[in-house]
Each structure stands twice: as structure tokens, then as C-alpha cells.
Amino acid sequence: MLPVLIRPGRLGDVVLLGAVTGSLPCVVATEDRYAPLAARLKGVERVIPLASVRDEPGLLVDLQGSLRTRWLCRGRAHRTIHKRGLRRRLWLRTGWPDPPRPDVPHVYAEAAGVPVAPLPWIEVPDRPRTALGIAPGAAFAPKRWRPDHFSALGRQWDGPVTVFGGPGEEGLVRFVSAGIPGSRRVIEAGFTETIDALASVAVMVAGDTGLMHLAGATGARVVALFGPTHPSDGFFVYPGTALGRTLPCRPCALHRVDRCRVGHHGCMAHPVDDVLAAVRASGRSPARG
């Protein structure tokens, strides 16, 4: 019987399952919208709905640790994640301890009892990686870099540029793409076209978003623009660079953040030149200038 990994959540949460699935052939239980993505992770034999967990034989591995998922595991042999919630909240308020926990792949692997699987976690077609990927959106507005900055960055890339987005981000993607002559747009509700396009991406520039995780899981290098959240919380685990600005108010959130509490949104004021330097340092195709 295969173990069952339980992980509802957002795109990045499901992508990070690859840290376990590559070391542990398994069944994954997740939300329907992420089932096609979970099926692409190395080592995943089947994907089932969360409602079917009780009928699935095998050890349950709860990688969410919420009341909902603990209820799904009731009365069954299971392992669960150690969320270290008090340490993380203390770190958010005081800056101590740093880091507040191991990175997420090691947290998942600890719960599953396996070593962390090496990247990439998703197989893509073997193509030359010559494109710059840009993901200007984010589920929460304070995590977004300025759209015109993304466009200015894209104009400096000496090669193809692909601008990625999901549902509801059509206008943002078109705005950024319009400022980069010859750029390609990939906007979809699913993941098929997105994963295919990521096979050609050398470097992805994105905020703390699901598309940042997806790019890293497919083998692209990542320049991640952190603002309200912080890479020390264990979510940035990919080859590349995590950029963040040192401010007394940062970080102000572990995940969700609806507004800047101090009003200046300075944590996402990354200069274009700094981001360009990080892209150049990625060791992939050069940028202009």
C-alpha cells in the first residue's frame, strides 16, 4: 500500500510536495484544482480528492496539520507535520530565532520519514533555457512589485521573455507584456501550457508566489522578490537569489497580507538595477547593458 500525502492549500504548498514525492512513491490527496499539477510531481502514482482520504488504505501523512486534515486522519495510522507555530510567531514579532524552523522541504520530509528529493521535482521537455520568465501577479497585493518595473527589467533581457499569469491577472500580464517588445504571454487557469513554457525559462523573476515555486520545481533559476514575507521562513528553496529590503516593519506576515500597515509599501521597492544584477548573477543567458 502506498502512503497518502495530504496537502490542501495554495499552488506553492502543492509544488513543495515534490520534496517528498521524489523520495517516496505515493498517493496525493489535495484540492481538485491542483490535482493535475500534483499528478506531474515525480513519484506520484495517483491523486485523490480530500473527501476520499478515509477510504484510501495506507499510512496517512498529514502535511497541513490543520483541524480539517487532523479530522481526516482520526482513528488512522498517520504522521503529521510539526508546524513550529509558536517559534514562527515569535520570530515574526521579535526577529528571533532566525531561522524559525527548517525549510519547508525538510519539514515535509521529517513528517514523511524520507530524505528531501533533489530538484527538479517536475519533468519538462528538454529545451534550451534562453527565456526570462516574469510573473508579476500575486494573490495578495502587498506582495506585488510594480508592473512598470517588470517591463523595464524585461527590456534588458537579451533573448525571449515570457510573462506568466493566472485567472484574474489577464490585465496585469498584458500591461507588463506590452512594455516588452516581442514578449510572449501565458495566462491559464490550469498548468499544462505554463509548465510547457517553463521548460524554456532560464530565470524566473517573481514575488513570493505559487508561480515562483512552480518555476523552481521545473528547473529554472529564480530571482524572488520578497516583501511582507521573508525567505528565512523556509519557503525559498530553489537555485537563485532571494531579494529583500531591511526595514523595521519587515516581515509583517507569514503568508497572507491584505495591506501595508505602515502605508509606504517600502518592502517591495526593489530597484530595477538590483533585480537586474541578480538576474545577471544567475549564470544563465546575459541581460543587455
C-alpha positions as CSV (number, residue, x, y, z in Angstrom):
1,M,0.0,0.0,0.0
2,L,1.3,3.4,-0.9
3,P,1.4,6.2,1.7
4,V,-1.1,9.0,1.2
5,L,0.2,12.6,1.4
6,I,-2.5,15.1,2.5
7,R,-1.9,18.7,1.4
8,P,-4.7,21.1,0.6
9,G,-3.6,24.7,0.2
10,R,-2.3,27.1,-2.5
11,L,-0.2,26.4,-5.5
12,G,3.2,26.8,-3.8
13,D,2.1,24.4,-1.0
14,V,1.3,21.6,-3.5
15,V,4.5,22.2,-5.5
16,L,6.6,21.8,-2.4
17,L,5.2,18.2,-2.1
18,G,7.8,17.4,-4.7
19,A,10.4,17.5,-1.9
20,V,8.8,14.2,-0.6
21,T,7.2,12.6,-3.6
22,G,10.5,12.2,-5.4
23,S,11.8,10.1,-2.5
24,L,8.5,8.3,-1.7
25,P,6.2,6.8,-4.4
26,C,2.8,7.8,-3.1
27,V,-0.8,8.9,-3.4
28,V,-1.6,12.6,-3.0
29,A,-4.8,14.0,-1.6
30,T,-5.4,17.6,-2.5
31,E,-8.0,20.0,-3.8
32,D,-9.4,19.3,-7.2
33,R,-8.0,22.4,-8.9
34,Y,-4.4,21.3,-8.0
35,A,-4.9,17.6,-8.9
36,P,-3.4,17.9,-12.4
37,L,-0.3,19.7,-11.0
38,A,0.1,17.1,-8.2
39,A,0.0,14.4,-10.8
40,R,3.0,15.9,-12.6
41,L,5.2,15.6,-9.5
42,K,7.8,12.8,-9.6
43,G,6.8,9.8,-7.6
44,V,3.0,10.5,-7.6
45,E,1.1,7.3,-8.5
46,R,-2.4,8.7,-8.1
47,V,-4.2,11.9,-7.0
48,I,-7.4,11.6,-5.0
49,P,-9.9,14.1,-3.6
50,L,-9.6,15.1,0.0
51,A,-13.0,13.6,0.6
52,S,-11.7,10.2,-0.4
53,V,-8.9,10.0,2.2
54,R,-10.9,7.9,4.7
55,D,-11.4,5.2,2.0
56,E,-7.7,5.1,1.0
57,P,-5.6,2.3,2.5
58,G,-2.0,3.1,3.6
59,L,-0.3,5.3,6.1
60,L,-1.6,8.9,6.1
61,V,0.9,11.7,6.1
62,D,-0.7,15.0,7.0
63,L,1.5,17.8,5.6
64,Q,-1.0,20.5,6.5
65,G,-1.6,19.9,10.2
66,S,-4.9,21.9,10.4
67,L,-8.0,20.9,12.2
68,R,-9.5,19.8,8.9
69,T,-6.7,17.5,8.0
70,R,-6.3,16.1,11.5
71,W,-10.0,15.2,11.4
72,L,-9.5,13.3,8.2
73,C,-6.7,11.3,9.9
74,R,-8.7,10.5,13.0
75,G,-8.5,6.8,14.1
76,R,-6.0,6.0,11.4
77,A,-2.3,5.4,11.5
78,H,-0.7,8.7,10.4
79,R,2.2,11.1,10.7
80,T,1.7,14.8,10.8
81,I,3.8,17.9,10.2
82,H,5.5,19.8,13.1
83,K,4.4,23.3,12.3
84,R,6.5,25.1,15.0
85,G,3.9,27.8,15.1
86,L,5.0,29.4,18.3
87,R,8.6,29.8,17.1
88,R,7.4,31.3,13.8
89,R,5.1,33.8,15.5
90,L,7.9,34.8,18.0
91,W,10.2,35.3,15.0
92,L,7.7,37.4,13.2
93,R,7.3,39.8,16.2
94,T,10.9,39.8,17.5
95,G,13.2,38.6,14.7
96,W,14.3,35.7,17.0
97,P,15.0,32.8,16.4
98,D,16.3,33.1,12.8
99,P,15.5,30.9,11.0
100,P,12.4,30.0,13.0
101,R,12.3,26.4,11.6
102,P,13.9,24.2,9.0
103,D,13.0,25.0,5.4
104,V,9.7,23.5,4.2
105,P,11.1,20.6,2.2
106,H,12.9,19.4,5.4
107,V,9.7,19.9,7.5
108,Y,7.7,17.8,4.9
109,A,10.5,15.2,4.7
110,E,10.7,14.9,8.5
111,A,7.0,14.2,8.7
112,A,7.2,11.6,5.9
113,G,10.3,10.0,7.2
114,V,12.3,10.3,4.0
115,P,15.2,12.4,2.7
116,V,14.5,15.5,0.7
117,A,14.2,14.7,-3.0
118,P,16.6,16.7,-5.3
119,L,15.3,19.3,-7.7
120,P,13.7,19.4,-10.3
121,W,10.5,17.9,-8.9
122,I,8.6,18.2,-12.2
123,E,9.9,16.8,-15.5
124,V,9.7,19.2,-18.5
125,P,10.7,18.8,-22.2
126,D,14.5,19.1,-22.7
127,R,14.9,22.5,-24.4
128,P,17.5,25.3,-24.4
129,R,16.7,27.6,-21.5
130,T,17.1,31.0,-23.1
131,A,13.9,32.9,-21.9
132,L,13.4,35.2,-19.0
133,G,10.2,34.4,-17.1
134,I,8.2,37.1,-15.4
135,A,5.3,36.5,-13.0
136,P,4.0,39.9,-12.0
137,G,0.9,38.8,-10.1
138,A,0.4,37.6,-6.5
139,A,-2.7,36.5,-4.5
140,F,-2.1,39.5,-2.1
141,A,-1.4,43.0,-3.4
142,P,1.4,43.8,-1.0
143,K,3.5,41.0,-2.5
144,R,3.5,42.6,-6.0
145,W,6.4,44.5,-7.5
146,R,5.5,47.5,-9.7
147,P,4.3,46.4,-13.2
148,D,6.4,49.0,-15.0
149,H,9.4,47.7,-13.1
150,F,8.8,44.3,-14.5
151,S,8.5,45.7,-18.0
152,A,11.8,47.7,-17.6
153,L,13.5,44.6,-16.5
154,G,12.2,42.6,-19.4
155,R,13.5,45.1,-21.9
156,Q,17.0,44.4,-20.6
157,W,17.0,40.7,-21.3
158,D,18.9,39.7,-24.4
159,G,16.6,36.9,-25.5
160,P,12.9,35.8,-25.4
161,V,10.7,36.9,-22.5
162,T,7.6,35.1,-21.3
163,V,5.1,36.8,-18.9
164,F,3.1,34.4,-16.8
165,G,-0.2,34.8,-15.0
166,G,-3.3,33.0,-13.8
167,P,-7.1,33.7,-13.7
168,G,-7.8,37.4,-12.9
169,E,-4.3,38.5,-13.9
170,E,-5.1,39.0,-17.6
171,G,-4.9,42.8,-17.5
172,L,-1.7,42.8,-15.4
173,V,0.0,40.4,-17.7
174,R,-1.0,42.3,-20.8
175,F,0.2,45.6,-19.3
176,V,3.7,44.1,-18.4
177,S,4.0,42.3,-21.8
178,A,3.0,45.4,-23.7
179,G,6.1,47.2,-22.3
180,I,8.4,44.4,-23.5
181,P,8.6,44.2,-27.3
182,G,8.2,40.7,-28.7
183,S,7.3,39.1,-25.3
184,R,5.0,36.1,-25.0
185,R,2.1,35.8,-22.7
186,V,1.0,32.6,-20.9
187,I,-2.3,33.0,-19.0
188,E,-4.3,30.0,-18.0
189,A,-6.4,28.5,-15.2
190,G,-4.5,25.2,-15.3
191,F,-0.9,24.3,-15.6
192,T,-0.3,22.5,-18.9
193,E,0.7,25.5,-21.0
194,T,2.5,27.1,-18.1
195,I,4.7,24.0,-17.4
196,D,5.5,23.6,-21.0
197,A,6.6,27.2,-21.3
198,L,8.7,27.0,-18.2
199,A,10.9,24.4,-19.9
200,S,12.4,27.3,-21.9
201,V,12.9,29.6,-18.9
202,A,16.4,30.3,-17.7
203,V,15.5,32.7,-14.9
204,M,12.1,33.4,-13.4
205,V,11.5,36.8,-11.7
206,A,8.6,36.7,-9.3
207,G,7.3,37.7,-5.9
208,D,6.6,35.3,-3.1
209,T,4.0,33.4,-5.3
210,G,3.0,30.0,-6.5
211,L,4.5,30.6,-9.9
212,M,7.9,31.3,-8.3
213,H,7.7,27.8,-6.7
214,L,6.5,26.2,-10.0
215,A,9.4,27.7,-11.9
216,G,11.9,26.5,-9.4
217,A,10.4,23.0,-9.3
218,T,10.8,22.7,-13.1
219,G,14.5,23.6,-13.1
220,A,14.5,27.3,-13.7
221,R,16.7,29.5,-11.5
222,V,14.7,32.0,-9.5
223,V,15.1,35.7,-8.6
224,A,12.4,36.0,-5.8
225,L,11.3,39.5,-4.7
226,F,10.3,39.2,-1.0
227,G,8.5,42.0,0.8
228,P,5.9,41.4,3.6
229,T,7.1,37.8,4.0
230,H,10.7,36.6,4.4
231,P,12.7,33.7,2.8
232,S,14.0,32.8,6.3
233,D,10.6,31.3,7.0
234,G,11.7,28.4,4.8
235,F,9.8,28.8,1.5
236,F,12.6,29.9,-0.8
237,V,14.4,26.6,-1.6
238,Y,15.5,27.0,-5.2
239,P,18.7,27.9,-7.0
240,G,18.9,31.6,-7.5
241,T,18.5,34.7,-5.3
242,A,16.0,35.9,-2.8
243,L,15.9,39.7,-2.6
244,G,14.6,41.6,0.4
245,R,14.9,45.1,1.9
246,T,15.9,45.6,5.5
247,L,13.1,47.6,7.2
248,P,12.0,47.7,10.9
249,C,8.4,46.7,9.9
250,R,9.6,43.6,7.9
251,P,8.5,40.9,7.9
252,C,4.9,41.7,8.8
253,A,3.3,38.4,7.7
254,L,3.9,34.7,7.5
255,H,1.6,34.2,4.5
256,R,-1.5,36.3,3.9
257,V,-1.3,40.1,4.0
258,D,-4.1,42.4,2.6
259,R,-2.5,45.8,3.1
260,C,0.7,47.6,4.1
261,R,0.2,48.5,7.8
262,V,2.5,51.5,7.7
263,G,1.3,52.8,4.3
264,H,4.5,53.2,2.3
265,H,4.9,49.6,0.9
266,G,8.6,50.1,1.0
267,C,9.4,46.4,1.4
268,M,8.6,45.9,-2.3
269,A,10.5,49.0,-3.5
270,H,13.3,46.8,-5.1
271,P,15.3,49.0,-7.5
272,V,15.3,47.6,-11.1
273,D,19.1,47.7,-11.2
274,D,19.3,45.4,-8.1
275,V,17.0,42.9,-9.7
276,L,18.8,43.1,-13.0
277,A,22.1,42.4,-11.2
278,A,20.6,39.3,-9.5
279,V,19.4,38.1,-12.9
280,R,22.8,38.6,-14.4
281,A,24.4,36.7,-11.5
282,S,22.1,33.8,-12.2
283,G,24.7,32.4,-14.6
284,R,22.3,31.9,-17.4
285,S,21.8,33.9,-20.6
286,P,23.0,37.5,-20.2
287,A,21.0,40.6,-20.0
288,R,21.6,43.7,-22.1
289,G,23.7,46.6,-20.9
